Amino acid sequence: MPRYKLTIEYDGAPFCGWQIQGVGTSVQGVLTQAVQAFSGEIVTVNGAGRTDAGVHATGQVAHLDLARDWRADQVRDALTAQLRPHPVAVIAAEKVGDDFEARFTAVRRHYLYRIINRRSDLTLERGKAWRVSAPLDSDAMHAAAQRLLGKHDFTTFRDSECQAKSPDKTLDQLDVTRVGPELRIVTSARSFLHSQVRSMVGSLVHVGTGRWSGDDLFAALQARNRAACGQVAPPDGLYLTKVDY
């Protein structure tokens, strides 16, 4: 039974998240329907990351097994055709070995968070970035972000409904850069806690506005208390960009 690795792009705005839930339309759900429509098979599409409602992806990875030995390009094109008009596209497909697991063999996940720092409302970027009207000091945000790198107990930046067995995670990258009005926060780790990236970004914005210092951010981390988190950034600006294997 051939196994296929899919690289998937989607606009998360109309979805309740990646994972199939009791109510709402999910990315996993529409992919499952697309597989059945072109192959007649009901299969599980296993994703590398369970993105939340409203979170986007340019490089989500998933795998599935099919009974028939289709060419990889046929799988890619057939799925993308069946996914219309949902804002989901399979941008690459390849055959992989039975030992490949989109979630469990991943060694690093990469996320991007986009902030548009301006007074005016967003138009073309509405739903694709977080508008912050107060001036932000991106250099101060970047310097403070470096204090979160390494292995820590990230309870402060963990959603209360997170199902991870441990709050301990190793953060490999958390960079803040500015190009004009746009701040780009790039982060990577083997895995993240539920809402960890959005929680870190929201707290970094406190640093950017001068409400917090770098010491305040580090103290929030050391508190190991969800109540110490500054704020949670909205899902609009978050993108799963790449998964390494």
C-alpha positions as CSV (number, residue, x, y, z in Angstrom):
1,M,0.0,0.0,0.0
2,P,1.8,3.2,-1.2
3,R,2.3,6.0,1.3
4,Y,2.3,9.6,0.1
5,K,3.8,12.7,1.7
6,L,1.9,15.9,0.9
7,T,3.0,19.5,1.3
8,I,-0.1,21.6,1.7
9,E,-0.9,25.3,1.6
10,Y,-4.0,26.9,3.1
11,D,-5.8,30.0,4.3
12,G,-6.9,29.1,7.8
13,A,-9.6,31.8,8.1
14,P,-12.7,29.6,7.1
15,F,-11.6,26.6,9.1
16,C,-12.0,25.5,12.7
17,G,-8.3,24.3,12.5
18,W,-6.4,21.4,11.0
19,Q,-8.0,18.6,13.0
20,I,-11.5,17.1,12.4
21,Q,-13.8,18.2,15.2
22,G,-17.4,17.6,16.2
23,V,-18.5,20.8,14.5
24,G,-17.1,23.1,11.9
25,T,-15.1,22.6,8.7
26,S,-11.5,21.5,9.2
27,V,-8.5,21.3,6.8
28,Q,-8.1,17.6,7.6
29,G,-11.8,17.1,6.9
30,V,-11.8,18.7,3.4
31,L,-8.7,16.8,2.5
32,T,-10.3,13.5,3.6
33,Q,-13.3,14.3,1.4
34,A,-11.0,15.2,-1.5
35,V,-9.2,11.8,-1.2
36,Q,-12.5,10.0,-1.2
37,A,-13.8,12.0,-4.2
38,F,-10.9,11.1,-6.5
39,S,-10.0,7.6,-5.2
40,G,-13.1,6.2,-3.6
41,E,-11.2,5.5,-0.5
42,I,-11.9,6.7,3.1
43,V,-8.5,7.3,4.6
44,T,-6.9,9.2,7.5
45,V,-4.8,12.2,6.4
46,N,-2.2,12.6,9.1
47,G,-0.8,16.1,9.6
48,A,2.5,17.3,11.0
49,G,1.0,20.1,13.0
50,R,-2.5,20.7,14.4
51,T,-2.9,24.3,13.5
52,D,-5.6,26.2,15.4
53,A,-8.6,28.0,13.9
54,G,-7.6,30.9,11.7
55,V,-3.9,29.8,11.4
56,H,-2.5,29.5,7.9
57,A,0.1,27.2,6.3
58,T,2.5,27.5,3.4
59,G,4.3,24.3,4.2
60,Q,2.1,21.9,6.3
61,V,3.0,18.3,5.7
62,A,0.7,15.3,5.9
63,H,0.8,11.6,4.9
64,L,-1.8,9.1,3.7
65,D,-1.9,5.5,2.5
66,L,-3.8,4.5,-0.7
67,A,-4.6,1.1,-2.0
68,R,-3.9,2.0,-5.6
69,D,-0.4,2.9,-6.7
70,W,-1.0,6.3,-8.2
71,R,1.8,8.6,-9.6
72,A,2.6,11.3,-7.1
73,D,1.8,14.1,-9.5
74,Q,-1.6,12.5,-10.1
75,V,-2.3,12.6,-6.4
76,R,-1.2,16.2,-6.2
77,D,-3.3,17.4,-9.1
78,A,-6.4,15.3,-8.3
79,L,-6.5,16.4,-4.7
80,T,-6.0,20.1,-5.6
81,A,-8.9,19.8,-8.1
82,Q,-11.2,18.2,-5.6
83,L,-10.4,20.7,-2.9
84,R,-11.8,23.6,-4.9
85,P,-13.3,26.0,-3.9
86,H,-11.8,25.6,-0.4
87,P,-8.6,27.7,0.0
88,V,-6.4,24.6,0.3
89,A,-3.9,23.3,-2.3
90,V,-1.5,20.4,-2.4
91,I,1.6,22.0,-3.7
92,A,3.7,18.8,-3.7
93,A,3.3,15.0,-3.4
94,E,5.9,12.3,-3.2
95,K,6.0,8.6,-2.4
96,V,7.7,7.7,0.9
97,G,8.5,4.6,2.9
98,D,6.1,3.0,5.4
99,D,8.3,4.4,8.2
100,F,7.5,8.0,7.3
101,E,5.1,9.7,9.8
102,A,4.2,13.3,9.1
103,R,3.9,14.1,12.8
104,F,6.2,11.7,14.6
105,T,9.2,11.6,12.4
106,A,9.4,15.4,12.1
107,V,12.6,16.9,13.6
108,R,11.8,20.6,13.4
109,R,8.8,22.8,12.7
110,H,9.1,26.4,11.5
111,Y,6.5,29.1,12.0
112,L,6.3,32.7,10.8
113,Y,4.2,35.4,12.6
114,R,3.5,38.6,10.6
115,I,2.7,42.0,12.3
116,I,1.8,45.1,10.3
117,N,2.8,48.0,12.5
118,R,0.7,51.0,11.3
119,R,-2.2,53.2,12.4
120,S,-4.4,52.5,9.4
121,D,-6.6,49.5,9.1
122,L,-5.5,46.6,6.9
123,T,-7.1,46.0,3.5
124,L,-5.2,43.6,1.3
125,E,-3.6,42.0,4.4
126,R,-6.8,41.7,6.5
127,G,-6.9,38.3,8.0
128,K,-3.3,37.6,7.0
129,A,-1.5,39.6,9.6
130,W,-2.0,41.3,13.0
131,R,-2.2,45.1,12.8
132,V,-0.6,46.8,15.8
133,S,-1.1,50.5,15.8
134,A,1.3,51.5,18.6
135,P,5.0,51.9,17.5
136,L,7.1,48.8,18.0
137,D,10.8,48.6,18.8
138,S,11.7,45.5,16.8
139,D,15.3,45.6,18.0
140,A,14.2,45.4,21.7
141,M,11.8,42.6,20.8
142,H,14.5,40.6,19.1
143,A,16.9,41.1,22.0
144,A,14.3,40.0,24.5
145,A,13.3,37.0,22.3
146,Q,16.8,35.5,22.6
147,R,16.3,35.0,26.3
148,L,13.6,32.4,25.5
149,L,15.9,30.2,23.5
150,G,17.0,26.8,24.8
151,K,15.2,24.3,26.9
152,H,12.6,25.7,29.4
153,D,9.4,25.0,31.1
154,F,7.1,27.1,28.9
155,T,4.0,26.8,31.1
156,T,3.5,30.6,31.0
157,F,3.1,30.4,27.2
158,R,1.0,27.3,27.2
159,D,-2.8,27.2,26.6
160,S,-4.8,25.9,29.5
161,E,-6.2,23.2,27.3
162,C,-2.8,22.0,26.0
163,Q,-2.7,18.2,25.9
164,A,1.1,17.9,25.8
165,K,2.5,15.6,28.5
166,S,5.2,18.1,29.6
167,P,5.6,21.9,29.4
168,D,9.3,21.5,28.7
169,K,10.3,22.4,25.2
170,T,13.5,23.4,23.5
171,L,13.2,26.6,21.4
172,D,15.8,26.7,18.6
173,Q,15.0,30.1,17.0
174,L,13.0,33.2,17.7
175,D,14.1,36.1,15.5
176,V,12.3,39.4,15.1
177,T,13.1,41.5,12.0
178,R,11.4,44.6,10.4
179,V,11.0,45.5,6.7
180,G,9.1,48.8,6.5
181,P,5.9,48.5,8.5
182,E,6.1,44.7,8.7
183,L,7.6,42.8,11.6
184,R,8.4,39.1,10.9
185,I,8.8,36.8,13.8
186,V,10.4,33.5,12.8
187,T,10.6,30.6,15.2
188,S,11.6,26.9,15.1
189,A,11.6,24.0,17.4
190,R,11.1,20.2,17.3
191,S,7.6,20.8,18.7
192,F,5.5,23.6,20.3
193,L,2.9,23.7,23.0
194,H,-0.7,24.7,22.2
195,S,-0.7,28.5,21.6
196,Q,3.0,28.8,22.5
197,V,4.0,30.8,19.5
198,R,1.0,33.2,19.7
199,S,1.6,33.6,23.4
200,M,5.3,34.4,22.9
201,V,4.5,36.9,20.1
202,G,1.8,38.7,22.2
203,S,4.3,39.0,25.1
204,L,7.0,40.3,22.7
205,V,4.6,43.0,21.6
206,H,4.5,44.2,25.2
207,V,8.3,44.5,25.0
208,G,8.0,46.4,21.6
209,T,5.7,49.0,23.0
210,G,7.8,49.5,26.1
211,R,5.3,48.1,28.5
212,W,7.7,45.3,29.3
213,S,11.5,45.1,29.4
214,G,13.5,42.0,28.4
215,D,13.8,41.2,32.1
216,D,10.0,41.3,32.4
217,L,9.7,38.8,29.6
218,F,12.2,36.5,31.2
219,A,10.5,36.8,34.5
220,A,7.2,35.8,32.9
221,L,8.9,32.7,31.5
222,Q,10.4,31.8,34.9
223,A,7.1,32.3,36.6
224,R,5.8,29.1,35.0
225,N,2.3,30.5,35.4
226,R,-0.2,31.1,32.6
227,A,-1.4,34.2,34.3
228,A,2.0,35.8,33.7
229,C,1.6,35.7,29.9
230,G,1.3,39.2,28.5
231,Q,-1.4,38.5,25.8
232,V,-2.1,36.0,23.1
233,A,-1.6,37.2,19.5
234,P,-4.6,36.6,17.2
235,P,-4.3,33.6,14.8
236,D,-4.4,35.8,11.6
237,G,-0.7,36.4,11.5
238,L,0.6,32.9,12.1
239,Y,1.8,30.6,9.4
240,L,3.3,27.0,9.5
241,T,6.0,27.4,6.9
242,K,8.1,24.3,6.9
243,V,8.6,20.9,8.6
244,D,12.0,19.2,8.6
245,Y,12.5,15.4,8.5
